[in-house]
């Protein structure tokens, strides 16, 4: 079944052709350079750039896969969650295409697709497993009970881990997207030199990053006001370690309490070198299988949308022309 998948939830316009778990093409037009000058994504600019890029990106995905629109069996699109104007561009384009071609339209939840990025290269991965999904806008811990059945057991009460990385990185003078640049320059952490708080939450699997983000930003501002210089590589490593420790402890506590022997990592922050390394090491120690996407499938892309769409379609999840974009929607929506 050849699926043309479209993704436009944030600042990447992406299209891919997939056949089950197989990816035939995966095209991404990134807007990073454009948003860099503002230090973050400007939603209105993102929508405009999606509108300009979407048709060319889809054509390029078909061309790379060596097919034409006539060969497509279904259109898949990210419909939630994300920037509403950005999502609307993809959703409307997908609806038009599905109508014109007379093929099914498959709505895909953005976080479900991030999880599905793990299926692309990990042939043996099958639910059930526990998944930590960490991106710029979301941080959730969920049980993947089946390809289409999710039980969210933990969520961030405020900011996502990616947001914490991005804003702290911006404050220490790194370019957008800060998380990536912070990861690149981090050296050895020093929590004594830069003490940062450990957030507390009511639900043991929930996360909270806004207090940590504010504490880190205040520490930098205070140092600046006193004319002290921040050791940027050490500070970057300290905040990275703190965030990773929080993610790790909640994940393993859930795995232990719920008896999971398979853990997957997903979302843009899954590209973090320290997070991948410590999860890998800790899983090995505990005899837990660990799955993570290769770097090209960590950030927003349409290949993961196409793969999840295959499973959504099998469970009868298709939409009509009344499909709308939704800015916030839990992963276990019905
Ligand atoms: O999943 P994603 O591409 O977009 C959203 O749906 O949010 O995630 C983007 C987030 C940004 O916050 C970015 O800074 C972060 O992922 N990110 C990283 C790394 N690569 C991307 N954070 C830490 N370390 C990285 N290597």
Boltz pocket constraint, residues with backbone or C-beta under 6 A from the ligand:
constraints:
  - pocket:
      binder: B
      contacts: [[A, 10], [A, 134], [A, 135], [A, 136], [A, 137], [A, 138], [A, 161], [A, 162], [A, 163], [A, 165], [A, 166], [A, 177], [A, 178], [A, 179], [A, 180], [A, 183], [A, 267], [A, 268], [A, 269], [A, 270], [A, 271], [A, 272], [A, 273], [A, 298], [A, 299], [A, 300]]
      max_distance: 6.0
